């Protein structure tokens, strides 16, 4: 069995990720406390949901920060990929919490709009002040995380959290403005429902992407039928079987295969075949696969377990 030992980066500089996440967590924690006080004073659903969303942000940001710290640790004999997979688990957990908060907000908005006793907002001007405060903090967090949001799922989950919260703060501000202009307190429940509707689709998308990795599905954009055809086109290769591809974490796709070659090849020829197979996966497909494992088998090779392995 032969390997290409080049490991792809797990998604950027984890030390820088850690620093940015801590800054964002500090901003979010400060505004969360302010919004809890504001929700209690105004009895605003929009502000309460936004505070709940910020609590979700804090839990996800704390988990993301811990993940960024652990991902800096090198692989060892117990964890051969290090802590790279933890970013996917963190993203999935954050998505589930985000979905739960969104579902609660929709139910509460419906109860306030169509229930017999709807709570009114006490002070729209105070609500506006808290909404502007939250929006300012969210914009600061977006600026901090934006440049590295695409590095991995962990950073993307954190960025989506603060982006959704910024949209929630916009809804809080609009709610306060509309109530001040029209006197209709029901718009607060509408704003809370709108925040929820913005949260849920992003949560579902993030969860779906995380589940794809956890189920070890083929990396998106990599056609295994095309890969097999391309590998079988390498000189001296007879067939390819037991072809598997998955993703350890963001930016770390892996592929393994059993490659049947002509009998009687020299070590130099086998080395050349391996080089071509590895170059093929790095250079000829939309998804570059730098970590590959190929088992070369001479034509006609078999083992007692071959039937089970090749099924």
Buried (B, 14 or more C-beta within 10 A) or exposed (E): EBEBEEBBBBBBEBEBBBBBBBBBBBBBBEBBEBBBEBBEBBBBBBBBBBBBBBBBBBBBBBBBBBBBBBBBEEEEEEBEBBBBBBBBBBBBBBBBBBBBBBBBBBEBBEBBBEEEEBBEBEBBEBBBBBBBBBBBBBBBBBEBBEEBBEBBBBBBBBBBBBBBBBBBBBBBBBBBBBBEEEEEBBBBBBBBBBBBBBBBEBBBEBBEBBBBBBEEEBBEEBBBEEBBEBBEEBEBBBEBBBBEBBBBBBBBBBBBBBBBBEEEBEEEBBEBBBEBBBEBBBEEBEBBBBBBBBBBBEEEEEEEEBEEEEE
